[in-house]
Amino acid sequence: MGFHEVRFPANLSFGSVGGPERRTDVVTLANGFEERNTPWAHSRRRYDAGMGMRSLDDIELMIAFFEARQGQLYGFRWKDWSDYKTCKASAEVGFEDQLIGMGDGETTVFQLSKSYRSGTACYQRPITKPVAGTVKLGVGRQEAFEAVDWEVDTTTGCVTFGTPPTSGAEITAGFEFDVPVRFDTDSISTSVASFQAGEVPNVPVVEVRV
């Protein structure tokens, strides 16, 4: 699958509408009870980058980005302004934000992830597109440092330690991240409302598995 490691202009994604979707198969039994199942282990996100009126400069930038990706052909990074870091929206990223694994004295590679909790239920989302320069890691509640203790691949979200963390040590992380997406259309319709503004009614994008 083709993927360009470039972010959709963040000022254009700001104010976009979208979020996670799930696929659930629901079967109603003869007695009225239901059986529910899902073929998806992870949710998939959809957004709309159109959002009505924009400046003509914004429209030109959006069309250039669309053409460079050749419509649906190449994926790209997307900043979800409602969910782009491992801490609360009002807080700063810290190395103890998320538990991503436990040391066993042998494993050196860990996948970045973010946990979503409500009551006793929890969903752990793999993060494959962390933002370079934002990742912070800790081992056993002590901060570990990039280029000294570990390296991160910002195209996969995998962290590699030079020395395996000791058995039982908590591996924690904090970071900002993007969503890997592609355009969900091969055409963009625009209209010029005035000499200063235009309209882009619908530019759908959808999350891709990478």
C-alpha positions in Angstrom: 0.0 0.0 0.0 1.4 3.4 -0.9 1.7 5.9 1.9 3.3 9.3 2.0 4.7 10.4 5.4 3.3 13.9 5.1 0.6 15.5 7.2 -2.6 17.0 5.8 -2.3 20.8 6.6 -3.3 21.0 10.2 -5.1 24.4 9.8 -7.4 22.7 7.2 -8.2 19.7 9.4 -9.0 22.0 12.3 -12.8 22.1 12.7 -13.4 19.0 10.7 -16.1 16.5 11.6 -15.4 12.9 12.3 -14.4 10.2 14.7 -14.2 6.4 15.3 -16.7 3.9 13.9 -17.2 0.2 14.7 -18.7 -2.7 12.8 -21.0 -4.8 14.9 -23.1 -7.7 13.6 -26.4 -8.0 15.5 -28.6 -11.1 15.3 -32.0 -11.1 17.0 -33.0 -14.5 18.2 -36.5 -16.0 18.1 -36.8 -15.4 21.9 -36.0 -11.7 21.5 -32.5 -11.9 22.9 -29.5 -10.7 20.8 -26.2 -12.1 19.8 -23.6 -9.4 19.0 -20.2 -9.9 17.4 -17.6 -7.8 15.6 -15.1 -8.7 12.8 -13.0 -5.7 13.7 -10.5 -5.8 16.6 -9.9 -2.0 16.2 -12.1 0.9 15.3 -11.8 2.9 12.1 -12.0 6.6 11.8 -13.7 8.8 9.2 -13.5 12.6 8.8 -14.7 15.3 6.5 -12.1 17.9 5.5 -14.5 20.0 3.5 -16.4 22.1 6.1 -18.0 24.6 3.8 -16.5 28.1 3.3 -12.8 28.5 3.0 -10.4 31.1 1.6 -9.3 30.6 -2.0 -5.7 30.0 -0.7 -7.0 27.2 1.5 -8.8 25.6 -1.5 -5.7 25.8 -3.6 -3.7 24.2 -0.9 -6.3 21.4 -0.5 -6.4 20.7 -4.2 -2.6 20.6 -4.4 -2.5 18.1 -1.5 -5.2 16.0 -3.2 -3.5 15.9 -6.5 -0.1 15.0 -5.0 -1.8 12.0 -3.3 -3.5 11.1 -6.6 -6.9 10.9 -5.0 -7.3 7.6 -3.1 -4.0 6.2 -4.3 -1.7 7.3 -1.5 -2.3 7.5 2.2 -1.1 10.4 4.4 -1.1 11.6 8.0 -4.1 13.4 9.6 -4.2 15.3 12.8 -7.4 14.5 14.7 -7.8 17.7 16.9 -10.1 15.9 19.3 -7.7 13.0 19.9 -4.0 13.5 19.1 -2.1 12.9 22.3 -1.8 10.4 25.1 -2.9 12.8 27.9 -5.9 15.0 28.6 -6.5 17.7 26.0 -5.6 20.4 28.6 -2.4 18.6 29.8 1.2 18.3 28.6 2.5 14.9 27.3 4.5 13.0 30.0 6.5 9.8 30.0 4.0 8.1 32.4 0.9 8.8 30.3 0.4 5.2 29.0 1.4 1.7 29.9 2.6 0.1 26.7 4.3 -3.1 28.0 6.2 -4.9 30.7 9.9 -5.7 30.7 10.9 -9.4 30.7 14.6 -9.1 30.4 14.6 -10.1 26.8 12.2 -8.0 24.7 13.6 -4.8 23.2 10.8 -3.8 20.8 7.5 -2.3 22.1 4.5 -1.0 20.1 3.2 2.5 21.1 -0.4 2.4 22.1 -3.1 4.4 23.8 -5.7 3.0 26.2 -9.3 4.1 26.4 -11.0 3.3 29.7 -14.6 3.5 30.9 -15.5 1.8 34.1 -13.9 -1.7 34.1 -13.8 -1.8 30.3 -10.6 -0.9 28.3 -9.6 -0.7 24.7 -6.0 -0.5 23.7 -5.4 1.2 20.4 -2.1 0.6 18.5 -0.4 3.9 17.5 1.6 3.6 14.2 2.2 7.3 13.4 3.7 9.1 16.4 4.8 12.7 15.8 8.6 13.0 15.6 10.1 14.9 18.6 7.1 14.3 20.9 7.7 10.8 22.2 8.7 10.4 25.8 9.4 7.0 27.5 9.9 5.7 31.0 11.1 2.4 32.4 10.2 1.5 36.0 8.8 5.0 36.6 12.2 6.6 35.6 12.4 8.6 32.4 14.5 7.0 29.6 16.0 9.2 26.9 15.9 9.0 23.1 19.2 8.2 21.3 20.6 7.2 24.7 18.3 4.4 25.8 15.9 3.9 22.9 15.0 4.8 19.3 11.5 5.2 17.8 10.4 4.5 14.2 7.8 7.2 13.5 6.5 5.3 10.5 5.5 2.2 12.5 5.2 3.4 16.1 7.7 0.8 17.3 10.2 1.7 20.1 13.5 -0.2 20.3 15.6 -0.3 23.4 19.4 -0.8 23.3 19.2 -2.9 26.4 16.1 -5.1 27.3 14.2 -3.6 30.2 14.4 -5.7 33.3 11.8 -8.2 34.2 8.7 -6.7 35.7 9.6 -3.1 34.8 6.7 -1.0 33.5 7.3 0.5 30.1 5.4 3.8 29.8 5.1 6.4 27.1 3.6 9.8 26.2 3.4 11.3 22.7 1.4 13.1 20.1 0.2 11.1 17.1 -1.4 11.3 13.7 -4.0 9.0 12.1 -3.0 7.2 8.9 -5.7 8.0 6.3 -6.5 8.3 2.6 -9.0 10.3 0.7 -12.3 8.4 0.4 -13.1 9.9 -3.0 -11.4 10.4 -6.3 -13.0 13.8 -7.0 -13.3 17.1 -5.2 -16.0 19.6 -6.2 -15.4 23.3 -5.4 -17.2 26.5 -6.2 -16.1 30.1 -5.9 -18.5 32.1 -3.8 -16.7 35.4 -4.1 -13.3 36.8 -5.0 -12.1 36.0 -1.5 -13.8 32.7 -0.6 -15.0 29.4 -2.0 -16.9 26.4 -0.9 -15.7 22.8 -0.6 -18.9 20.9 0.5 -17.4 17.4 1.1 -13.9 16.0 1.3 -14.1 12.6 3.0 -11.1 10.8 4.4 -10.9 7.4 6.0 -8.4 5.6 8.3 -6.2 2.9 6.7 -4.4 -0.1 8.2 -0.7 0.2 8.0 
